[in-house]
Amino acid sequence: MQGDLRSLDPIWTTANITAYHGAMIYDTLFALDGDQKTQPQMVGKFGVSDDKLTHTFELRDGLKFHDGAPVTADDVVASIRRWAARDGGGQHMMLRVKDISKKDDKTFVIALKEPYGLVADLMAKTATPLLYIMPKKIAETDPNQQITEYTGSGPFIYNKNETQMGQRYVYDRNPNYVSRSEPSSGMAGAKTVKVDRVIYENMPDSQTALQALKAGEIDFFEIPPIDLLDTLEGDPEIKVDVLNKTGNFGIMRINHLYPPFNNVDARKALLYLINQEEFMKASFGNPKYYKKCGSNFACGTPMENDENTAWFKEAPNLAKAKELFQKSGYDGRPVVLLHATNIDFMNNSAQIMAQRLREAGVNAQLATSDWGGVITRRAVKAPPDQGGWNLFITWSGSASVGNAIAWVGHQATGEKGWFGWPTDDVHEKLRDKWAAAANIDEQKAVAREMQKHDWDFVPHVWLGQWQSPVAYRKNLKGVLALPEIVPFWNIEKV
């Protein structure tokens, strides 16, 4: 799997590997099916009042946590509140919430100040952090502190005793899981566990993982380097497949709290250093797996547009970047770029970016670690020379990037928001307008407004879009295709 599982709290971090962990041991109130439509999951019955201000939800019968305690409305209310304190979409919803309350043990109610049509959709989203339901006593943990107990109601039980932190993470089948009866579809429907145990192995070296897969020592390789695919595709025992059909979007996240990138001209300078072809080719080689894209909503999504993308068509332009850095007043201070070495895209992209910054006269310094180390350090708000940072490389699922509310990277609410902490009131008003749009055509129009503004503000930098194949042994059957989460229910070894 993609790096070490440094954090086991899927609300505290947006790391995909932690979201996978969450999907194993927790469940969600709603879920996206294979067509990206919202379906009930833990919820059985639900309804909305005529004035659209009261949403009532009833849990399915028989839901239990791994310790045998029933899942109640108290657990749900506490879980929603903790999630909403960390998630951009949840925060957006809570601005419109009058109260979240328990009606009875199985029923909870969300009372709104104004109609808001995204309630169930936000509960279903696969953009991290997902709304996973935890026991009340755990969900009442300060949202800014990580949980230390890992009890869920999901299809697998986290086996803490068998886990070796930093090496392997063990999940056992939950024999008491109450699955839905509908067919498995995306994150929705039945979650039927057909194996007794799943082990996440942390193998930082891709060649080691490749040889382990070919030898049958592991069954599933999440992110095989593109340059190894020919070897894998030629093996009769291995299947190479794209599970995330909408693909991923490469991002360089910018720290807006400190110089030089608290200045918009310095952020604009970054745009002119980017040759997406260079970044994509370095990590993915074969053009069939990647493409360039200048849309702030990713390409191939309903919100895709080309508003205010002159920089994208002009870049790279080193002279322009130098001019903008000079205009920003950049004083030669070190710029700390977090550098994850164990994931090819992040490793290659950080090295390319450091070189381009140096060519522009920027004192770029790579802070090298594995991806788990980046996950930890990117949460630090201290100045870059005191353990903080200026830039880091990551990615998100393209489907999520196309949603102005669900994707945490579209949030610009300062220190309440995602790592980088941009503050932009104009952008936030446009997000409100997008959420209130009556139909998709209105949303598209607002998306154009938002993108026109955003590329003048520069919340982040795009590095390109790609599909990332997985590789697994052909004796695995029932592998589900869905964006952003890699599920291990429904899979059997034959």
N, C-alpha and C positions, 0 to 999 in steps of 0.2 A: 504494500500500500504506500501512499504518497508521504513518506517521511514518518517521523516518530510522533506518537500520540502524546504530545507534551501536556495538553489540557484535556481533561475528561468532562469539562463543563460546556455543553453545546449552546448555552445562552451567553456565557462570558466571552467566547471567541467566535469569530466567523470562519475559522479554518475548516475546510471541507472534511479533512480527516476526522475532526471532532464531530461534525455533522453526521458522518457515517456511523461513528460510535453511537451517537444519539439515536439514529434510526434503528440500530440493533436492539437497544434496551428500552427505549421509550416508544410511545405512540402519540399520534396527533389527533386533534378534534376533527379536522377535515384534511383532505389530501387531494393532490392533483392526479388525475388519471392519465392514461397514455396520450390523450388528446389535449392535455393541459386544461381540462375542465375540473372545477371544484366539486368534490364528492364528500359526503359525510364519512367519517372514519370511526372515531370513538363515539361520536354523536349518533343517536338513533333518530329522534324526531327534532325538528326545529321549525321556527316560524317567525314572521315579522308582523308587527301590528300595522293597522291600516295607515297610521300616520308615519310609519317607517322609523319610529323612534325607540321601539322596544323589540329587541331580539331575544327570543327564548329558545333554550337548547336543553334537550333531555339526553342523558348518556344512555348507551346501550346496556342491556342487562348483563350481569356477570363479570364486569370488568374488575380485575384485581391486580394489585401490585405484586412484585416478586416475593414480598414477605407475607403474602396472603391477605393483607388488608384491602378492603374494597376501595375502588376509585370513587371519590365523592365530589360533589360540587365545590366543597371547600378546597380540595386539591387543585381543581381546575382554576378557581378564582385566583388563588395564590400564584399558580404557574403563569397565568396570563399577565398578572401584574409584574412579575419578575422579568418575563420576556419583553414586555412593552417598555420596560425601563432601559433595555439595551438595544432593541431593534428599531431601526428607522421607521419602518412601516407601523410597528406597534406604537411608537411615540406619536406618529401622525394620527393614528386612530384615537389614542387616548385624549388628544386635544378636543375631541368631539364626544367623549364619553362622560356622561353624568355620573354613572355608577356601574360597577360590576358586582353582582350579589348572588347569594345562594337563595333559591326558592325552596328547595327541599334537597335531600341527599343526592338525588339524581339530576336535579334541574338547576341551571344557572341562567341569569338574566343580564344582558348588557343594555343599559338605558342610555340613550344618546341625547345630546343637546340639539342636534340637527341630523337630518337624514344623511347616511353614509353607506354607500353601496358596496364597500370593500371589506366588510367585517369577516365574512366567511372566507373570502379569497386570501386575506392576510393570514388567517389561521391555517390555510392550506399551502402556502407558498413554500417552494423548495430553496429559495434564496436564504442564505444563512444570515442570522440564526433562525432556525425553525422553531415553531411553538411546540415544544415537547412538554408533556404533562408529567409532573413529578409529585410525590407526596407533599402535602402542605408544609410539614416541618422542614423539608429540604428546600422547597420553593420560597420559603421565607428568608433564605440566606440573602444577605446584602447583594444586590445585583453587581456591585463592583468587586465582590469577593468571589472566589471560585468555591463551588460546592465540594464537599469531601465525602459524601455518601452518594451511591450510584444505584438507587432503586427505582425501577420503572415498572411499566406494565406491558412492555413490548414483547416481541416474539422471541428474544434472546435474553439471557441473564448474564450479566458481567461477572466473570469468575475472577475475583480479585486474588484469590489464593494461588491460582495457577499462572496468573499474569506475571511476567518479568518486565518491569518498567524499562523502556528503552529498547527492548528486544522483541517481545511478543505479548499480544493482548488476546485474552481468551474469552469466548462467549459460548455459553451452553444453551441448548434448546429449552425454551420455557414450556414445560408440559401443560401448564394451566392457562396458556394464552387463549383468549377468546377472539377468534378470527371472524371477519365478516364472511358472508356467504357468497358475495359477488366474485366473479373471476378476478385474478390479479391484473391490474392495469396501472402502470406507473407506480406511484406511491399509494394508490387506492386499491380497494377490494381486498381479497383474501391475502393474508400473509402466512402461508403454510410453510412451516419449517420441516425440511425433509432430511436434514443431517443433524447429528447429535451435537456437533461442536464446530465452530468457526474460529480460526486463529489468524489474527492480523500479525504478520511477520514484518519487522522493520529491517529492510535490507538496503542500506544507503547506496551500495554499489550496484549499478544496473547490470553489469556483467555477471555478478554473483547471482542476482535475481533471475537473469536469463538462463543461466546454467541450471539453477534449481528448478525452474519451470520445465525445461527440456528433460531433466532427469526425473520429473514427477515428484520432486521433494516439496514443491508448492503447486497449487492448482490454478492460481489466478494472479496475473501481473497487471497492476492497474495502469501504470504509465511507462510502457516500454519505449525507449528512445526510438525515434523514427528510423534512424540508421540501422537499427537491429531488426526492423520488420521483415526485410527480405529473408533473413535467417529463420525467423519465426514462421512466416508464411510457407516456407519450404518444408516445414516439419509436419508430417502426416498426423501427428498426435495433438497438434495445437491449432486453435482457431483464433484468428485476429478479427476483431469486430469493433465497430463504432457503436457504443451504447448511448452516448449523448449526441443525438442527431443534430441538435441545434448548435452544438459546439461550445467553445470557450472564447473568452476575450482577454487578451493580455493587457495588463494595467501597470503603469508606474504611479504609485500613490505618492502624493506630495504632502509634506508637513507644512501646514499653513500657519503654525504658531510662531515660528522663528525665522530669522533671516537665513538665506536670502529670499526664501520662497513665500514669505509673508508679503512680498511685493509682487504685484500682478505682472510687471514686465519681466521679472525673473522667471515666473511661471510660463509666460508666453515664449520666452527664449527656449524652454524645453521642447515646445512643439516643433521648433525649427531644427532641432537636432535629430529628430526621429525619421529614419528611413525604415518603414515597416517591413519592406521586403528583406532588408538586412537582418532584422530581428527574427522574422519568421523563418527565413531560410537557414539561419544558424541552428535553430532547434528542430525544425520539422522537415527540412530538405526538400521533400517532394511537394510541389505546388498543389497537388490534388488534395492535400490536407489543410491548406491555409489560404487566406486571402487578406488583402489590405482593406481597411474600412475606416472611414472618418466620421461615421455617425455616432453620436453620443448615446444612442439607443441600440447599438450593435447593428449588423447587417443581417437581413433575413427575418427581422422582427416586424410586426405591424407598425411600429413607431419609427422605423428607419427613415432618415431624410438626409439631405446634403446641405442644409442651411449652414452658412458661415464656415465653410470648409476650405477657404482659400489657402490656409496654412497647410492643409493636408495635401493639396495639389502642388504646392510650392516646395514643401520640405523634401529632403534636407537642404537647409540654406545656412551654412556656417556663418557667413558674414552677417546675416540677419540676427542669428542667435547671439553673436558677439555684441552687436549693436544694442540688443535688448538687455543683455547682462550689464553693459556699461550704463545704459539708461536707468537701470534699477538701482545703481549705486553699489553693486557687488564689490566687496572690499578684500577679496582674496581669502576669506575665512574657509576652513575645511567644510566640505559638504559630505556628510556621512550617508553612504548608500549601503543599505543592508543587503548582504550577498549570501543567498542560500546555495550551497555547493552541491547538494544531493539531488536536486531536481533540474534536469537539463535546461528547461526553458528559463528558470530563474537564474541558474548559473551563467548561461550564455548571455542572457539579456543584461545582467548586472555588469558583466565585463565589457560588453559593447557600450553600455551607457556610460560607464566610467571613462572609457577612452574618448567618447564624443564630448563629454563634459571637459576633459582635459584639453582637447583641441580647441574648445571655446574659451580657454583660459580659466576654467574653474578648478579649484583645488579639491578634486574628488578623491575620497578615501573609502575603500571597501571595508565594511565590517563583516567579516566572514564567519559563517556558522552553518549548521544544517537548517532546514526549514523550521524545525521545532524551535530553534534559537531565535529565528526571525519572528515567529509567532509571539514569543515572549517579549522581545524587545520592542516590537512595533506598538505595544500597548503603553510604553513608557512615555510620559509627557514631559520629562525633564529635557533641558536643552541638549542639543546633539553632542556637545563636548562633555556632557555629564551623564552619559548612558542613554541618551535619546537618539534621534535620527533625523535625516532630512528627506530621504527617498527610500522606497522599497518596491520590489517587483512582486506582482501577484497575478491572479486571474480570477474571473467569475464566469459562471454559465451565461451564455449569450441570451438565453430566454429570460433570465432574471434582469439582465442589463436593460432589456427592452421594456421594463416596467418601472415607471417613475416613482412609485411608492414602495414596491416590494424590495427593490434592490437597495441595500444599505449604502452603496456608493453614491446614490443620487441624493443622499441627505446632506444638507449644508446648515446644520444647527450648532456649529461650534463644538465645544468640548463634550456635548451630549451625544455627538454623532460618532461615525466610524473613524478609524485611525487615519490621521491627517487633519481632522477637525476643522474643515472649512466653515466659514460663516458667510452666508449670502442670503439676505432677506428677500431679494428679488426672485431668486431661484425658488425659495420656499413658497412664495406666493404663487408661482407658476405650478409648483407641485400640487398645491391646494386646488388650483383651477383645473388641473389634469384630473384629479380625483373626483371633482364635481361634474366633469363632462357628462353629457347625457348619452353619448354614443361614441363609437370608435372614431368616427370622422372628426368629431370635436376634439377627441384626445390627440389625434394626429396633428391637428392645427396647433394645439397647445405645445405638443412636442417640438414643433418647428420653432415656436417662440422660445421655448426653453433652450434648445440647442443654440439658437442665435445668441442668446445671452451667455450660455455656459462657455462657449469657446472664446468669448471675450474675458471671462472670469478665470477659466482654466482650473477646474477642481482637481483634475488628474490628467494623465497623458495616456493615450492609446498606443499599444505596441503591435496590434494585429489580432486577427481572429483565426481560429483553427478548430479542427476536429481531432480529438486525441483517441486513437484506437486503444483498446485493451487486448490482452492476450490471455487465453485460458486453455486448459486441457480439454480435449473434445469429449471426455467422459463426463463433463459437467453439462447437465441439461436444465433448461428452464431459466437461463440467465435473462433477467429483465432489462429492457432498454428504457432508460429515462434520463432526463437532464439532471446533473449536479449531484445526485446521490447514487452510490453504488450499493444496491440492496443484496442481501444474501438469503432472504427467504425465497421460497419457490424453487431453489436450486437443489438438484440431487446429483449424486455421483453414481454412475452406472457402469 
